[in-house]
Amino acid sequence: MRLAVLGLYHEANTFSPLLADRALFTAGGVFRGQQIVDEYAGSSTTIGGYLRAASRLGAEAVPLTFGYVNPIGPIVADAFEWLAGEMLGELERGGPWDGVLLNLHGAAVAEHLPDADAELATRVRAVVGPDVAIGAVLDLHANVSQPLVDALTVTLVYQTNPHVDAARQAERCAELVVRTARREIAPVQALEPLPLVVNIARQDTGEEPMASLVAAAEGVAAQPGMLWAGVVEGFPYADVPHVGMSCLAVHDGDRLAAEQAARELAEAVWARRDDLQARGHTVEEALDLAEREAAPVVLLDVGDNIGAGAPGDSTVILAAALRRGLRSLVQTLWDPDAVRVCAAAGAGGEVALTVGARHRHSAGDPVPVKGRVRVISDGRFEDPAPTHGGFRWFDMGPTAVLETAEGPTLVLTSRQTMNSSRRQLTALGLDPAAFQVIVAKGVNSPRAAYAPIASRLVVVDTDGITAMGLERFTYRNRRRPIHPFEPASYPPR
């Protein structure tokens, strides 16, 4: 049995002016053939799960082309067509196939395609035909559309946030694709979209209300004949017609049962709609808390959430910490210019420069600092433990550790890199537990890494293109009332 493995995994923040162009993909975001195996085999990623399951099931997983870049703005049309054309060409030349395993995010947007995931899946379906099983595992932040589900045979979604179950969902997806190809099951799917967005600070599946909703999904999935069921949080930083939460159910042959299961879950979600909204602490409130608590306190910089498309160079918290003389603080900043200055000085060198806020959509202003360069690194590190999304290999690009005279320690990177692994600091010789404050450029992705050592995790309502308050954004493409923006009803009247 031959299973094609391919995909395009991108979460597009449509409020970001930085686009995912061809140069960004070619700078390290495209993997072909054996490169896919080298990068993802043995990891806890979706592709890692696909490869592991295929081997266990006695199937041959054939890696074709996979594209990935860090969350940023929409994909440039030329870049999407280039990648899609290559993938589809490989798929057509490599056939026939018994099944296809797609690695999609579910919140991809291209300049010319508001639902890029559905477009790619539909094109894959056109190549392999109506009878070949196609499976996909989506991110929990997918904005799932009916055209996407229609193009797939089975659609599974991460059910943890931080996303530590990518490989487990992928293994289940591969099993269902193989069983479908062997005519052991006949999956039918039901999607139930909700007129609802969930605040980023209520998306941790280990906390309420999401913990109960995921448990409800597990109960539905255990019903007779069900193959899978889940809740999808959606991605609110995408101005697309299909934005919002949804529920998915997959049944073995009974469409009515699948539809009833999806509606049952959707009703449970709708009943908690107000609990899915939240407010955070101001910067000053967060710093007050951080100074009172035992070390380390992790401040989750919501507005500069790299994992949701923000640049990762906001200086709002740093500037406030400097004003109050807080010295024991560590944080990353995406700032290639500052890295070059530090690299020129070399390890041990003294520098005076400004850092951060290099883009027009960055929150804050560049901050002047001076200090000693502690480390110059190539920025590569490995974390074999489960991380957000299951990634194992990381590349921050040329990186500098700057110990400022003012006190804070800054990790300056040349590539945007989520703060989803403590190895990001320990690989540079930094002990995160030794700092009073750790500023993490994320909300949920840093939790798996830092919750085990943090005395407290504090959600900070900072400005930026991933801010908590969704009322700060102008949506032009929504076609229906959505809670909490305006009064909405479920089921639709």
C-alpha positions as CSV (number, residue, x, y, z in Angstrom):
1,M,0.0,0.0,0.0
2,R,1.4,3.4,-1.1
3,L,0.5,6.6,0.8
4,A,1.5,10.0,-0.6
5,V,2.7,12.4,2.1
6,L,2.6,16.1,1.2
7,G,1.2,19.4,2.4
8,L,1.3,23.2,3.0
9,Y,1.1,24.2,6.6
10,H,0.6,27.9,7.2
11,E,-1.4,29.9,9.7
12,A,-2.1,33.3,8.1
13,N,-2.8,36.4,10.2
14,T,-4.5,38.6,7.7
15,F,-3.8,41.7,9.8
16,S,0.0,41.3,9.3
17,P,1.6,43.3,6.5
18,L,4.4,40.8,6.2
19,L,3.5,38.2,3.5
20,A,4.7,34.6,3.1
21,D,6.5,35.0,-0.2
22,R,8.5,32.6,-2.3
23,A,11.8,33.9,-0.7
24,L,10.5,33.1,2.8
25,F,9.6,29.6,1.8
26,T,12.9,28.9,0.0
27,A,14.9,30.2,3.0
28,G,14.2,27.0,4.8
29,G,10.5,26.2,4.6
30,V,10.3,23.7,1.7
31,F,11.2,20.0,2.2
32,R,11.3,17.4,-0.6
33,G,11.4,13.6,-0.5
34,Q,14.1,12.4,1.9
35,Q,14.4,15.9,3.4
36,I,10.9,15.4,4.9
37,V,12.0,12.2,6.5
38,D,15.2,13.8,7.8
39,E,13.4,16.7,9.3
40,Y,10.3,15.0,10.8
41,A,10.9,11.3,11.4
42,G,11.1,10.6,15.1
43,S,9.4,14.0,15.9
44,S,6.0,14.5,17.5
45,T,4.7,16.4,14.5
46,T,1.9,15.4,12.2
47,I,4.3,14.1,9.6
48,G,6.3,12.3,12.3
49,G,3.0,10.6,13.2
50,Y,2.2,9.8,9.6
51,L,5.6,8.1,9.0
52,R,5.5,6.2,12.2
53,A,1.9,4.9,11.6
54,A,2.7,3.9,8.0
55,S,5.6,1.8,9.1
56,R,3.5,0.1,11.8
57,L,0.7,-0.6,9.4
58,G,2.9,-2.1,6.7
59,A,2.3,0.7,4.3
60,E,4.9,2.7,2.3
61,A,4.8,6.4,3.1
62,V,6.1,8.3,0.1
63,P,7.2,11.9,1.0
64,L,6.7,14.3,-1.9
65,T,6.8,18.1,-1.1
66,F,6.0,19.9,2.1
67,G,5.9,23.7,2.7
68,Y,6.0,25.4,6.1
69,V,6.8,28.9,7.4
70,N,6.2,30.5,10.7
71,P,2.8,32.1,11.1
72,I,2.8,35.4,9.3
73,G,0.5,37.2,6.8
74,P,-1.2,35.6,3.7
75,I,0.7,33.6,1.2
76,V,1.7,35.5,-1.9
77,A,-0.3,34.2,-4.9
78,D,2.9,33.4,-6.9
79,A,4.3,31.4,-3.9
80,F,1.1,29.4,-3.4
81,E,0.8,28.5,-7.1
82,W,4.5,27.5,-7.3
83,L,4.2,25.2,-4.2
84,A,0.8,23.8,-5.2
85,G,2.0,23.2,-8.7
86,E,5.1,21.3,-7.5
87,M,3.1,19.2,-5.1
88,L,0.4,18.3,-7.6
89,G,2.9,17.5,-10.3
90,E,4.7,15.1,-7.9
91,L,1.4,13.6,-6.9
92,E,0.4,13.0,-10.5
93,R,3.7,11.5,-11.6
94,G,4.1,9.3,-8.6
95,G,0.7,7.6,-8.8
96,P,-1.4,5.5,-8.6
97,W,-1.9,5.9,-4.8
98,D,-3.8,3.9,-2.3
99,G,-4.2,6.9,-0.1
100,V,-3.0,10.5,0.6
101,L,-1.9,12.0,3.9
102,L,-2.1,15.8,3.9
103,N,-0.4,18.0,6.4
104,L,-2.5,21.2,6.4
105,H,-3.0,23.8,9.1
106,G,-6.6,24.8,8.3
107,A,-6.1,28.6,8.6
108,A,-4.0,29.2,5.5
109,V,-5.0,32.2,3.4
110,A,-3.4,33.2,0.1
111,E,-3.7,36.7,-1.5
112,H,-6.1,35.3,-4.1
113,L,-7.6,32.5,-1.9
114,P,-9.4,33.1,1.4
115,D,-9.6,29.3,1.9
116,A,-6.2,28.1,0.7
117,D,-6.4,24.8,2.5
118,A,-9.7,23.9,0.8
119,E,-8.3,24.9,-2.6
120,L,-5.2,22.7,-2.2
121,A,-7.3,19.7,-0.9
122,T,-9.7,20.1,-3.8
123,R,-6.9,20.1,-6.3
124,V,-5.4,17.0,-4.7
125,R,-8.8,15.3,-5.0
126,A,-9.0,16.2,-8.7
127,V,-5.6,14.5,-9.2
128,V,-6.2,11.2,-7.4
129,G,-9.9,10.9,-8.2
130,P,-13.0,10.3,-6.1
131,D,-12.1,6.8,-4.8
132,V,-8.7,7.4,-3.2
133,A,-8.8,8.0,0.6
134,I,-7.4,11.4,1.6
135,G,-6.8,12.2,5.2
136,A,-5.7,15.4,6.8
137,V,-4.9,16.5,10.4
138,L,-5.6,20.1,11.0
139,D,-4.4,22.5,13.7
140,L,-6.8,23.2,16.5
141,H,-6.8,26.8,15.3
142,A,-8.2,25.8,11.9
143,N,-11.1,27.8,10.4
144,V,-12.7,24.7,8.9
145,S,-14.9,25.1,5.8
146,Q,-17.3,22.8,4.2
147,P,-15.3,22.7,0.9
148,L,-12.3,21.5,2.8
149,V,-14.2,18.7,4.5
150,D,-15.9,17.8,1.2
151,A,-12.5,17.2,-0.5
152,L,-11.3,14.9,2.3
153,T,-12.2,11.4,3.3
154,V,-11.3,11.9,7.0
155,T,-10.5,15.1,8.8
156,L,-8.9,15.1,12.2
157,V,-7.9,18.0,14.4
158,Y,-5.5,18.5,17.3
159,Q,-7.4,18.4,20.5
160,T,-4.7,19.9,22.8
161,N,-3.5,23.4,23.2
162,P,-0.5,23.6,23.6
163,H,-0.6,21.3,20.6
164,V,1.1,18.2,22.0
165,D,-1.0,15.5,20.3
166,A,-0.1,16.2,16.6
167,A,1.6,12.8,16.2
168,R,-1.2,10.9,18.0
169,Q,-3.9,12.5,15.8
170,A,-1.8,11.8,12.7
171,E,-1.4,8.1,13.6
172,R,-5.1,7.8,14.0
173,C,-5.7,9.6,10.6
174,A,-3.3,7.2,8.9
175,E,-5.1,4.2,10.4
176,L,-8.4,5.5,9.1
177,V,-7.0,6.1,5.6
178,V,-5.5,2.6,5.5
179,R,-8.7,1.0,6.8
180,T,-10.7,2.9,4.2
181,A,-8.3,1.9,1.4
182,R,-8.8,-1.8,2.6
183,R,-12.6,-1.3,2.5
184,E,-12.8,-2.0,6.2
185,I,-14.7,1.2,6.9
186,A,-16.7,3.8,5.0
187,P,-16.2,7.2,6.7
188,V,-18.8,9.9,6.5
189,Q,-18.1,13.4,7.9
190,A,-20.2,16.2,9.4
191,L,-19.0,19.7,10.0
192,E,-21.0,22.0,12.3
193,P,-19.8,25.6,12.1
194,L,-20.6,28.0,15.0
195,P,-21.1,31.8,14.9
196,L,-18.5,32.2,17.6
197,V,-14.9,33.1,18.2
198,V,-13.0,32.1,21.3
199,N,-10.6,34.5,23.0
200,I,-6.9,33.5,22.8
201,A,-6.7,33.4,26.6
202,R,-9.4,30.8,26.8
203,Q,-7.9,28.3,24.4
204,D,-5.8,26.2,26.8
205,T,-7.4,22.8,26.7
206,G,-6.1,22.0,30.2
207,E,-8.3,24.8,31.7
208,E,-12.0,25.5,31.6
209,P,-14.0,25.8,29.6
210,M,-12.0,24.0,26.9
211,A,-11.1,21.1,29.2
212,S,-14.8,20.2,29.5
213,L,-15.5,20.7,25.8
214,V,-12.7,18.4,24.8
215,A,-13.9,15.8,27.3
216,A,-17.4,16.1,25.8
217,A,-15.8,15.5,22.3
218,E,-14.1,12.4,23.7
219,G,-17.4,11.1,25.0
220,V,-19.0,11.6,21.6
221,A,-16.1,9.9,19.8
222,A,-16.7,6.9,22.0
223,Q,-20.2,6.4,20.8
224,P,-20.9,3.3,18.7
225,G,-19.8,3.6,15.1
226,M,-17.9,6.9,15.6
227,L,-14.5,7.0,14.1
228,W,-13.5,10.5,15.4
229,A,-15.1,13.6,16.9
230,G,-13.6,16.9,18.0
231,V,-14.0,20.6,18.8
232,V,-12.1,23.1,16.7
233,E,-11.2,26.5,18.3
234,G,-10.7,28.4,15.0
235,F,-8.3,31.3,14.3
236,P,-9.8,34.7,15.1
237,Y,-6.9,36.7,13.5
238,A,-8.1,35.9,10.0
239,D,-10.6,38.1,8.2
240,V,-12.2,35.4,6.1
241,P,-15.9,34.4,5.6
242,H,-15.5,31.0,7.4
243,V,-13.7,32.4,10.6
244,G,-14.9,30.8,13.8
245,M,-15.2,27.7,16.0
246,S,-16.7,24.5,14.6
247,C,-17.2,20.8,15.5
248,L,-16.4,17.8,13.4
249,A,-17.6,14.2,13.6
250,V,-16.6,11.2,11.5
251,H,-18.8,8.1,11.5
252,D,-18.5,4.7,9.9
253,G,-21.2,4.8,7.2
254,D,-24.0,6.7,9.0
255,R,-24.3,10.3,7.9
256,L,-27.2,11.1,10.2
257,A,-25.3,9.8,13.2
258,A,-22.3,12.0,12.2
259,E,-24.5,15.1,11.9
260,Q,-26.2,14.5,15.2
261,A,-22.8,14.0,16.9
262,A,-21.4,17.3,15.4
263,R,-24.6,19.2,16.5
264,E,-24.4,17.7,20.0
265,L,-20.9,19.0,20.4
266,A,-21.8,22.4,18.9
267,E,-24.6,22.8,21.4
268,A,-22.2,22.1,24.2
269,V,-19.8,24.7,22.9
270,W,-22.5,27.3,22.4
271,A,-23.7,26.9,26.0
272,R,-20.2,28.0,27.1
273,R,-19.9,30.9,24.6
274,D,-19.6,33.6,27.3
275,D,-17.0,31.5,29.3
276,L,-14.9,31.4,26.1
277,Q,-14.2,35.2,26.4
278,A,-11.5,36.7,28.6
279,R,-9.6,39.8,29.7
280,G,-5.9,39.9,30.7
281,H,-3.7,42.0,32.9
282,T,-2.2,45.3,31.8
283,V,1.5,45.5,31.5
284,E,1.9,47.4,34.8
285,E,-0.4,45.0,36.6
286,A,1.5,42.0,35.3
287,L,4.9,43.5,36.4
288,D,3.5,44.2,39.8
289,L,2.5,40.5,40.1
290,A,5.8,39.4,38.8
291,E,7.8,41.3,41.4
292,R,5.7,39.9,44.2
293,E,5.8,36.2,43.2
294,A,8.5,33.6,43.6
295,A,10.8,33.2,40.5
296,P,10.3,32.6,37.7
297,V,7.1,34.3,36.6
298,V,6.3,33.9,32.9
299,L,4.6,36.9,31.3
300,L,2.6,35.8,28.2
301,D,2.9,38.7,25.7
302,V,-0.5,38.2,23.9
303,G,-0.2,41.1,21.4
304,D,3.2,39.8,20.2
305,N,2.3,36.1,19.9
306,I,4.7,34.7,17.3
307,G,2.5,31.6,17.0
308,A,-0.4,33.7,15.7
309,G,1.5,35.8,13.3
310,A,3.0,38.7,15.3
311,P,6.6,39.7,14.6
312,G,8.0,38.8,18.0
313,D,9.9,42.1,18.5
314,S,7.5,44.1,20.7
315,T,9.3,46.1,23.3
316,V,6.3,47.1,25.4
317,I,7.0,44.8,28.4
318,L,10.8,45.4,28.1
319,A,10.4,49.2,28.2
320,A,8.1,49.1,31.2
321,A,10.5,46.7,33.0
322,L,13.4,49.1,32.4
323,R,11.4,52.1,33.6
324,R,10.8,50.4,36.9
325,G,14.4,49.1,37.2
326,L,13.5,45.4,37.0
327,R,16.8,43.7,36.3
328,S,16.2,39.9,36.4
329,L,14.4,39.4,33.1
330,V,15.0,37.4,30.0
331,Q,13.2,37.5,26.6
332,T,13.7,37.0,22.9
333,L,13.5,39.6,20.2
334,W,13.4,39.1,16.5
335,D,16.0,41.7,15.4
336,P,18.5,40.7,12.7
337,D,20.0,44.2,12.7
338,A,20.9,44.0,16.4
339,V,22.3,40.5,15.9
340,R,24.7,41.8,13.2
341,V,25.9,44.6,15.6
342,C,26.5,42.0,18.3
343,A,28.2,39.6,16.0
344,A,30.6,42.3,14.8
345,A,31.5,43.0,18.4
346,G,32.0,39.3,19.2
347,A,31.5,37.4,22.4
348,G,32.7,39.5,25.3
349,G,32.4,42.7,23.3
350,E,30.7,45.8,24.5
351,V,27.9,47.4,22.4
352,A,25.4,50.3,22.5
353,L,22.4,50.0,20.2
354,T,18.6,50.0,19.9
355,V,16.7,46.7,19.9
356,G,13.2,45.6,18.8
357,A,10.1,47.2,17.2
358,R,11.6,47.1,13.7
359,H,8.3,46.9,11.8
360,R,5.4,49.3,11.4
361,H,3.0,46.8,13.0
362,S,5.4,46.1,16.0
363,A,4.1,47.3,19.4
364,G,6.3,49.8,21.2
365,D,9.4,51.6,20.0
366,P,13.1,50.6,19.6
367,V,14.7,50.5,23.0
368,P,18.2,51.9,23.5
369,V,20.4,49.5,25.5
370,K,24.1,48.9,26.2
371,G,25.9,45.9,27.5
372,R,28.1,42.9,26.9
373,V,27.7,40.2,24.3
374,R,27.6,37.0,26.2
375,V,27.1,34.4,23.3
376,I,27.1,34.3,19.5
377,S,25.4,31.2,18.2
378,D,24.1,29.8,14.9
379,G,20.7,29.6,16.6
380,R,20.1,25.9,16.0
381,F,18.9,23.6,18.8
382,E,17.0,20.4,19.3
383,D,14.2,19.4,21.7
384,P,13.2,15.8,21.6
385,A,10.5,16.3,24.2
386,P,7.0,17.0,23.0
387,T,6.7,20.7,22.2
388,H,3.9,22.8,20.8
389,G,3.2,21.3,17.3
390,G,5.6,18.5,18.0
391,F,8.6,20.2,16.4
392,R,12.0,18.8,17.3
393,W,14.5,20.9,15.3
394,F,14.7,24.6,15.6
395,D,16.6,27.3,13.8
396,M,16.6,30.9,15.1
397,G,19.3,31.9,12.6
398,P,22.4,33.8,13.8
399,T,21.6,34.6,17.4
400,A,23.2,36.8,20.1
401,V,22.8,36.8,23.9
402,L,23.1,40.4,25.2
403,E,23.5,41.0,28.9
404,T,22.4,44.6,29.2
405,A,23.9,47.1,31.7
406,E,20.4,47.8,32.7
407,G,19.9,44.2,33.8
408,P,17.6,42.3,31.4
409,T,19.1,39.6,29.3
410,L,18.1,39.7,25.6
411,V,18.2,36.8,23.2
412,L,18.3,38.5,19.8
413,T,17.4,36.2,16.8
414,S,17.6,36.5,13.1
415,R,14.5,34.3,12.5
416,Q,11.2,34.4,14.1
417,T,11.0,31.5,16.5
418,M,8.2,30.6,18.9
419,N,9.1,30.4,22.6
420,S,7.8,26.9,22.8
421,S,10.9,25.1,24.2
422,R,13.1,25.9,27.2
423,R,16.0,24.6,25.1
424,Q,15.8,27.9,23.3
425,L,17.5,29.4,26.4
426,T,19.4,26.4,27.8
427,A,21.2,25.7,24.5
428,L,22.6,29.3,24.8
429,G,23.8,28.6,28.4
430,L,20.9,30.4,30.1
431,D,19.0,28.9,33.0
432,P,15.4,30.2,32.7
433,A,14.7,29.3,36.3
434,A,17.4,31.8,37.4
435,F,15.4,34.8,36.2
436,Q,12.6,36.5,38.1
437,V,10.7,37.2,34.9
438,I,10.6,35.4,31.6
439,V,8.7,37.2,28.8
440,A,7.2,34.7,26.3
441,K,6.0,35.8,22.9
442,G,2.9,33.6,22.9
443,V,-0.1,32.6,24.9
444,N,-0.5,28.9,24.7
445,S,2.5,27.6,22.8
446,P,4.9,28.5,25.7
447,R,2.9,26.7,28.3
448,A,4.1,23.2,27.7
449,A,7.7,24.4,28.0
450,Y,7.4,26.8,30.9
451,A,4.5,25.7,33.1
452,P,6.7,23.0,34.7
453,I,9.1,25.6,36.1
454,A,6.9,28.7,36.4
455,S,5.6,29.9,39.8
456,R,2.9,31.7,37.8
457,L,1.8,32.2,34.2
458,V,0.4,35.7,33.6
459,V,-1.6,36.7,30.5
460,V,-0.6,40.2,29.5
461,D,-3.1,42.2,27.4
462,T,-0.5,44.0,25.2
463,D,-1.1,45.8,21.9
464,G,-0.3,44.2,18.5
465,I,-1.8,42.2,15.7
466,T,-2.6,39.3,18.0
467,A,-4.1,41.4,20.8
468,M,-6.7,39.8,23.1
469,G,-9.4,42.3,22.4
470,L,-10.7,41.3,19.0
471,E,-12.8,44.5,18.9
472,R,-9.5,46.3,18.1
473,F,-9.6,44.7,14.6
474,T,-11.6,45.6,11.6
475,Y,-13.2,42.6,9.9
476,R,-14.5,43.2,6.3
477,N,-15.2,39.7,5.1
478,R,-17.4,38.2,7.7
479,R,-20.7,37.3,6.2
480,R,-22.7,36.4,9.4
481,P,-23.2,37.8,12.9
482,I,-20.6,36.3,15.3
483,H,-20.5,36.3,19.1
484,P,-19.1,38.3,20.8
485,F,-18.9,40.9,18.0
486,E,-22.7,41.2,17.7
487,P,-25.8,39.2,18.8
488,A,-25.7,35.8,17.1
489,S,-27.8,32.7,17.4
490,Y,-27.3,29.0,17.2
491,P,-28.6,27.0,15.5
492,P,-29.0,29.7,12.8
493,R,-32.6,31.0,12.4
